[in-house]
Amino acid sequence: MTFDSTVPSGSYLNSLDEDATAKLARALRAIFPHDALAEGPYLRSAEAIAANVSGSPHQLGVVVEGIRSLEALVGGDLTAITIDDLSGILRHLQQTEFFQIMLTSTVVTLYSDPEVWEFLGYEGYSSDKGGYIDRGFDDLHWLPEPRITEYEGDDELVGYVPPVPGLQVSFDNTKKVATI
C-alpha cells in the first residue's frame, strides 16, 4: 500500500489499492483461519470490504489506518509473521472499529462463497434440488442410534389434574377453554 504525501489538499483516498486489499485478506485469514482453504475466498471477502467502505470516507479511513496499525505492530510486513501470530495481535484489537468492520463483513461474505461451501462440505441451497428430505435430512451418522421402545402401559387415558387448584379446564374438538 503506497500513500503519496503530495496529495493535494482537500482530496482523500476513495478506495483500497490491490496491495492494501491483499493485506486485508491476510488479516481476514488470521480472523477466520482455515489452513487448507485457498486465498481466493479471503481475497474476495477483502474486495467486498473494500467496495463497501469505498462509499464512506470514515469507514475507508478506519480500514486504511487499521492496516497501517497492523503493519506497525508487526514491524512492517504482514507476510513476515505467521497467521497464528497475526491472529494473536488481532485478538487485542477485537473491540476496535477496524476489527468490527472486518468481522461483520467477512462472516457473511466468506461463508457465502461457493468455494468455501465446497471446502466445508456444504452442498449449497437445497430449494432448487427438492429440499433436504431426500438429500441428507436424516443423514446423522455422527449421532448414536436412538433408543426406540414401545409403550407397555395401560391403554386407558389418565385424567387431567389442573396445576392450579380451582382451575376448570375442558377440551372439545374445536377449542380449549379454561375458566376459573
Secondary structure, DSSP 8 states (H G I E B T S, - for coil): ----TT--TT----S--HHHHHHHHHHHHHHS--TTS-HHHHHHHHHHHHHHHTT-HHHHHHHHHHHHHHHHHHTS-GGGS-HHHHHHHHHTTTTSHHHHHHHHHHHHHGGG-HHHHHHHT----SGGGT-STTTTTT--TTS---------S-SS------SSTT-EEEE-SS-EEEE-
